[in-house]
Amino acid sequence: MPMSQQDRDARERAQRTEAARRKAREQRFSADADKAPRPPPKRTFAHPGGKMTTNKDEAMRKYLERNEKNLNAAQRSALEELRARGEAPPAAPAAPAEEKPDREDKLYVGNLPFSYTGSDLGAVFAKRFHVLGSKVVADRTTNRSRGFGFVTFATADDAAAALEAFQNTKLEGRPLTVKFATQRGQGPKQKEVLLGRDAGWGSWATPSDAGAPADA
C-alpha cells in the first residue's frame, strides 16, 4: 500500500531529528576528547587539630610543629626529615636560661671532713661571724655526710668576710672550698638529705626532699 504524503513527511522529520541528535552527540564527544582528563579524587586525612587536609605530609608537618615539645623519638625523627627537605621551618633557637645571682648571705663549704655535722660546721664560722644556720648534706641512702654543706649569715658583709677568711683554710688537714651558694634552680638538680636534729642547726629530724645542694 503506497504511503500517503502525510506519512512521508512524518518519516522525513523523524530522520532529520535523528540526524541532528547524532551530529550533536559527535560534536560533544569530540569536544570532551580535547579536554584534559579529570584528576582522580584526592584522599583526605584527619588533621590532629580537627580539620581535614588532603595532604598527609602537611597534616604531619602541622602536627609536629604544634606539638614539638611533646614528641616521641619517632615523631622527632620525622620532624627532622621534614626540616631536612625544607618542608618544615627550622627549630626556634632556645631561649637563654635566666641566670640568677648567687646568694650573698650564704656560703657553700666543700671538702669538709666526713665526720663534721651541721653544728660542727656552724661552730667553725660562729667563732668570728654571726651565723644564722648551718647544715651538712648527707647521702640519701647511707645518711652519711657527702662532704659539703651550707652556712647562712646574718648579713651579706659577714658572708663576704667569711669567704675571704676561710678560703683554703684547712680542717683536719683538708683545704676548704668556700664560695657563695647559688640560687635554687641554678645548680644541678640533686636530692639532698640533711643530717638529723642532733647533727646540726635547726630541726631536721627526718630526711628532706626540699632542695638541691646548690641552695636552700
TORKOL-4160 file (C-alpha; in steps of 0.2 Angstrom, whole numbers, padded with zeros to 4 digits, m for minus):
216
<pt num="1" X="0000" Y="0000" Z="0000"/>
<pt num="2" X="0008" Y="0017" Z="m0005"/>
<pt num="3" X="0012" Y="0029" Z="0009"/>
<pt num="4" X="0002" Y="0045" Z="0010"/>
<pt num="5" X="0010" Y="0062" Z="0009"/>
<pt num="6" X="0007" Y="0064" Z="0027"/>
<pt num="7" X="0016" Y="0048" Z="0032"/>
<pt num="8" X="0031" Y="0053" Z="0021"/>
<pt num="9" X="0033" Y="0070" Z="0029"/>
<pt num="10" X="0032" Y="0062" Z="0046"/>
<pt num="11" X="0046" Y="0050" Z="0042"/>
<pt num="12" X="0057" Y="0063" Z="0035"/>
<pt num="13" X="0055" Y="0074" Z="0050"/>
<pt num="14" X="0060" Y="0059" Z="0061"/>
<pt num="15" X="0075" Y="0056" Z="0051"/>
<pt num="16" X="0081" Y="0074" Z="0051"/>
<pt num="17" X="0078" Y="0074" Z="0070"/>
<pt num="18" X="0089" Y="0058" Z="0072"/>
<pt num="19" X="0102" Y="0065" Z="0061"/>
<pt num="20" X="0103" Y="0081" Z="0071"/>
<pt num="21" X="0104" Y="0072" Z="0088"/>
<pt num="22" X="0118" Y="0061" Z="0081"/>
<pt num="23" X="0128" Y="0076" Z="0075"/>
<pt num="24" X="0126" Y="0085" Z="0092"/>
<pt num="25" X="0132" Y="0069" Z="0101"/>
<pt num="26" X="0148" Y="0068" Z="0089"/>
<pt num="27" X="0152" Y="0086" Z="0092"/>
<pt num="28" X="0150" Y="0084" Z="0111"/>
<pt num="29" X="0162" Y="0068" Z="0111"/>
<pt num="30" X="0174" Y="0077" Z="0100"/>
<pt num="31" X="0175" Y="0092" Z="0112"/>
<pt num="32" X="0177" Y="0081" Z="0128"/>
<pt num="33" X="0191" Y="0071" Z="0119"/>
<pt num="34" X="0201" Y="0088" Z="0118"/>
<pt num="35" X="0199" Y="0091" Z="0136"/>
<pt num="36" X="0212" Y="0086" Z="0149"/>
<pt num="37" X="0207" Y="0070" Z="0159"/>
<pt num="38" X="0200" Y="0074" Z="0176"/>
<pt num="39" X="0212" Y="0071" Z="0191"/>
<pt num="40" X="0207" Y="0056" Z="0202"/>
<pt num="41" X="0199" Y="0061" Z="0218"/>
<pt num="42" X="0211" Y="0066" Z="0232"/>
<pt num="43" X="0211" Y="0056" Z="0248"/>
<pt num="44" X="0208" Y="0066" Z="0264"/>
<pt num="45" X="0217" Y="0064" Z="0281"/>
<pt num="46" X="0210" Y="0069" Z="0298"/>
<pt num="47" X="0221" Y="0083" Z="0305"/>
<pt num="48" X="0225" Y="0081" Z="0323"/>
<pt num="49" X="0218" Y="0098" Z="0326"/>
<pt num="50" X="0201" Y="0093" Z="0320"/>
<pt num="51" X="0202" Y="0100" Z="0302"/>
<pt num="52" X="0203" Y="0090" Z="0286"/>
<pt num="53" X="0218" Y="0091" Z="0274"/>
<pt num="54" X="0221" Y="0082" Z="0258"/>
<pt num="55" X="0240" Y="0081" Z="0261"/>
<pt num="56" X="0246" Y="0068" Z="0273"/>
<pt num="57" X="0264" Y="0076" Z="0274"/>
<pt num="58" X="0256" Y="0093" Z="0278"/>
<pt num="59" X="0245" Y="0085" Z="0291"/>
<pt num="60" X="0260" Y="0078" Z="0299"/>
<pt num="61" X="0271" Y="0093" Z="0297"/>
<pt num="62" X="0257" Y="0104" Z="0306"/>
<pt num="63" X="0255" Y="0092" Z="0320"/>
<pt num="64" X="0274" Y="0091" Z="0323"/>
<pt num="65" X="0276" Y="0110" Z="0323"/>
<pt num="66" X="0262" Y="0112" Z="0335"/>
<pt num="67" X="0267" Y="0099" Z="0347"/>
<pt num="68" X="0286" Y="0099" Z="0345"/>
<pt num="69" X="0289" Y="0099" Z="0364"/>
<pt num="70" X="0279" Y="0083" Z="0367"/>
<pt num="71" X="0287" Y="0072" Z="0353"/>
<pt num="72" X="0292" Y="0054" Z="0355"/>
<pt num="73" X="0308" Y="0048" Z="0346"/>
<pt num="74" X="0299" Y="0043" Z="0330"/>
<pt num="75" X="0290" Y="0059" Z="0328"/>
<pt num="76" X="0306" Y="0069" Z="0332"/>
<pt num="77" X="0315" Y="0059" Z="0318"/>
<pt num="78" X="0301" Y="0063" Z="0306"/>
<pt num="79" X="0301" Y="0081" Z="0310"/>
<pt num="80" X="0320" Y="0082" Z="0307"/>
<pt num="81" X="0317" Y="0073" Z="0290"/>
<pt num="82" X="0304" Y="0086" Z="0285"/>
<pt num="83" X="0316" Y="0100" Z="0290"/>
<pt num="84" X="0330" Y="0092" Z="0280"/>
<pt num="85" X="0318" Y="0093" Z="0265"/>
<pt num="86" X="0313" Y="0111" Z="0269"/>
<pt num="87" X="0295" Y="0106" Z="0272"/>
<pt num="88" X="0295" Y="0112" Z="0290"/>
<pt num="89" X="0303" Y="0128" Z="0297"/>
<pt num="90" X="0319" Y="0126" Z="0307"/>
<pt num="91" X="0318" Y="0124" Z="0326"/>
<pt num="92" X="0317" Y="0140" Z="0335"/>
<pt num="93" X="0333" Y="0145" Z="0345"/>
<pt num="94" X="0331" Y="0140" Z="0363"/>
<pt num="95" X="0329" Y="0155" Z="0375"/>
<pt num="96" X="0344" Y="0158" Z="0386"/>
<pt num="97" X="0342" Y="0152" Z="0403"/>
<pt num="98" X="0340" Y="0166" Z="0415"/>
<pt num="99" X="0354" Y="0166" Z="0427"/>
<pt num="100" X="0351" Y="0170" Z="0445"/>
<pt num="101" X="0363" Y="0179" Z="0456"/>
<pt num="102" X="0372" Y="0170" Z="0469"/>
<pt num="103" X="0366" Y="0171" Z="0487"/>
<pt num="104" X="0375" Y="0185" Z="0496"/>
<pt num="105" X="0371" Y="0179" Z="0513"/>
<pt num="106" X="0375" Y="0161" Z="0511"/>
<pt num="107" X="0391" Y="0151" Z="0508"/>
<pt num="108" X="0394" Y="0134" Z="0501"/>
<pt num="109" X="0408" Y="0125" Z="0510"/>
<pt num="110" X="0416" Y="0110" Z="0502"/>
<pt num="111" X="0429" Y="0097" Z="0506"/>
<pt num="112" X="0423" Y="0095" Z="0523"/>
<pt num="113" X="0429" Y="0081" Z="0535"/>
<pt num="114" X="0416" Y="0067" Z="0534"/>
<pt num="115" X="0415" Y="0067" Z="0552"/>
<pt num="116" X="0408" Y="0085" Z="0553"/>
<pt num="117" X="0390" Y="0088" Z="0556"/>
<pt num="118" X="0380" Y="0104" Z="0554"/>
<pt num="119" X="0383" Y="0111" Z="0571"/>
<pt num="120" X="0402" Y="0107" Z="0569"/>
<pt num="121" X="0402" Y="0117" Z="0553"/>
<pt num="122" X="0392" Y="0132" Z="0561"/>
<pt num="123" X="0404" Y="0132" Z="0575"/>
<pt num="124" X="0419" Y="0135" Z="0564"/>
<pt num="125" X="0411" Y="0151" Z="0557"/>
<pt num="126" X="0402" Y="0157" Z="0573"/>
<pt num="127" X="0418" Y="0160" Z="0582"/>
<pt num="128" X="0421" Y="0176" Z="0571"/>
<pt num="129" X="0404" Y="0179" Z="0562"/>
<pt num="130" X="0386" Y="0180" Z="0566"/>
<pt num="131" X="0379" Y="0163" Z="0559"/>
<pt num="132" X="0360" Y="0161" Z="0557"/>
<pt num="133" X="0361" Y="0142" Z="0552"/>
<pt num="134" X="0372" Y="0129" Z="0545"/>
<pt num="135" X="0369" Y="0111" Z="0538"/>
<pt num="136" X="0379" Y="0097" Z="0531"/>
<pt num="137" X="0371" Y="0087" Z="0516"/>
<pt num="138" X="0370" Y="0069" Z="0518"/>
<pt num="139" X="0368" Y="0054" Z="0506"/>
<pt num="140" X="0350" Y="0048" Z="0505"/>
<pt num="141" X="0354" Y="0030" Z="0506"/>
<pt num="142" X="0368" Y="0029" Z="0519"/>
<pt num="143" X="0363" Y="0046" Z="0528"/>
<pt num="144" X="0382" Y="0049" Z="0529"/>
<pt num="145" X="0389" Y="0066" Z="0525"/>
<pt num="146" X="0393" Y="0070" Z="0507"/>
<pt num="147" X="0407" Y="0081" Z="0512"/>
<pt num="148" X="0399" Y="0098" Z="0509"/>
<pt num="149" X="0387" Y="0110" Z="0517"/>
<pt num="150" X="0380" Y="0127" Z="0519"/>
<pt num="151" X="0381" Y="0142" Z="0531"/>
<pt num="152" X="0369" Y="0156" Z="0532"/>
<pt num="153" X="0375" Y="0173" Z="0539"/>
<pt num="154" X="0365" Y="0187" Z="0547"/>
<pt num="155" X="0372" Y="0199" Z="0533"/>
<pt num="156" X="0380" Y="0199" Z="0516"/>
<pt num="157" X="0395" Y="0208" Z="0523"/>
<pt num="158" X="0398" Y="0193" Z="0536"/>
<pt num="159" X="0397" Y="0181" Z="0522"/>
<pt num="160" X="0409" Y="0190" Z="0511"/>
<pt num="161" X="0421" Y="0192" Z="0525"/>
<pt num="162" X="0420" Y="0173" Z="0529"/>
<pt num="163" X="0423" Y="0169" Z="0511"/>
<pt num="164" X="0439" Y="0178" Z="0511"/>
<pt num="165" X="0444" Y="0172" Z="0528"/>
<pt num="166" X="0441" Y="0154" Z="0526"/>
<pt num="167" X="0445" Y="0151" Z="0508"/>
<pt num="168" X="0458" Y="0136" Z="0508"/>
<pt num="169" X="0458" Y="0135" Z="0527"/>
<pt num="170" X="0462" Y="0118" Z="0532"/>
<pt num="171" X="0450" Y="0107" Z="0543"/>
<pt num="172" X="0458" Y="0091" Z="0549"/>
<pt num="173" X="0471" Y="0093" Z="0535"/>
<pt num="174" X="0458" Y="0096" Z="0521"/>
<pt num="175" X="0458" Y="0113" Z="0512"/>
<pt num="176" X="0440" Y="0120" Z="0512"/>
<pt num="177" X="0432" Y="0126" Z="0496"/>
<pt num="178" X="0421" Y="0141" Z="0500"/>
<pt num="179" X="0410" Y="0151" Z="0488"/>
<pt num="180" X="0394" Y="0159" Z="0488"/>
<pt num="181" X="0379" Y="0147" Z="0487"/>
<pt num="182" X="0370" Y="0148" Z="0470"/>
<pt num="183" X="0351" Y="0151" Z="0470"/>
<pt num="184" X="0339" Y="0137" Z="0469"/>
<pt num="185" X="0337" Y="0130" Z="0451"/>
<pt num="186" X="0354" Y="0136" Z="0445"/>
<pt num="187" X="0364" Y="0122" Z="0452"/>
<pt num="188" X="0362" Y="0103" Z="0447"/>
<pt num="189" X="0346" Y="0095" Z="0452"/>
<pt num="190" X="0350" Y="0083" Z="0466"/>
<pt num="191" X="0341" Y="0077" Z="0481"/>
<pt num="192" X="0349" Y="0081" Z="0497"/>
<pt num="193" X="0346" Y="0073" Z="0515"/>
<pt num="194" X="0350" Y="0084" Z="0530"/>
<pt num="195" X="0359" Y="0076" Z="0545"/>
<pt num="196" X="0347" Y="0074" Z="0560"/>
<pt num="197" X="0342" Y="0086" Z="0573"/>
<pt num="198" X="0357" Y="0082" Z="0584"/>
<pt num="199" X="0369" Y="0083" Z="0570"/>
<pt num="200" X="0366" Y="0101" Z="0565"/>
<pt num="201" X="0357" Y="0118" Z="0567"/>
<pt num="202" X="0339" Y="0118" Z="0566"/>
<pt num="203" X="0326" Y="0104" Z="0566"/>
<pt num="204" X="0329" Y="0091" Z="0553"/>
<pt num="205" X="0323" Y="0075" Z="0562"/>
<pt num="206" X="0318" Y="0067" Z="0545"/>
<pt num="207" X="0326" Y="0067" Z="0528"/>
<pt num="208" X="0321" Y="0081" Z="0517"/>
<pt num="209" X="0317" Y="0082" Z="0499"/>
<pt num="210" X="0316" Y="0101" Z="0499"/>
<pt num="211" X="0331" Y="0106" Z="0489"/>
<pt num="212" X="0347" Y="0103" Z="0480"/>
<pt num="213" X="0365" Y="0105" Z="0486"/>
<pt num="214" X="0366" Y="0121" Z="0476"/>
<pt num="215" X="0354" Y="0131" Z="0488"/>
<pt num="216" X="0342" Y="0132" Z="0501"/>
